[in-house]
Amino acid sequence: MGKADYAQFYDYGQMIRFSLNVRDRKVWASLKIREHQAGAEETLLSAGFPVDYDSFVNALYERTKQFLEELETTEHA
């Protein structure tokens, strides 16, 4: 409904985490990737970057719609 100002998506072990913060139609995307190294410290890749609100929301909607259509096709195959 467009009321949230924060969203976070991650895999089961939170090794890959993607988050979005929205404030006054400004969107900040953040990506964190963790990798365990045997006998060493954990490796962490982290990046944050601004994204255009309208372009991002429109692209997210279109990609989600496309994903659902492909999923429906796969389920019926």
Residue pairs with C-beta under 8 A, 6 or more apart in sequence:
4 22
5 21
5 22
5 23
6 19
6 20
6 21
6 22
7 19
7 20
8 17
8 18
8 19
8 20
9 17
9 18
9 19
10 16
10 17
10 18
11 17
14 34
15 33
15 34
15 35
16 31
16 32
16 33
16 34
17 30
17 31
17 32
17 33
18 29
18 30
18 31
19 29
19 30
20 27
20 28
20 29
20 30
21 27
21 28
21 30
22 28
22 53
25 53
26 50
26 53
27 50
27 51
27 52
27 53
27 56
27 57
28 48
28 49
28 50
28 51
29 48
29 49
29 50
29 51
29 56
30 46
30 47
30 48
30 49
31 45
31 46
31 47
31 48
32 44
32 45
32 46
33 44
33 45
33 46
34 42
34 43
34 44
35 42
35 43
35 44
35 45
36 42
36 43
37 43
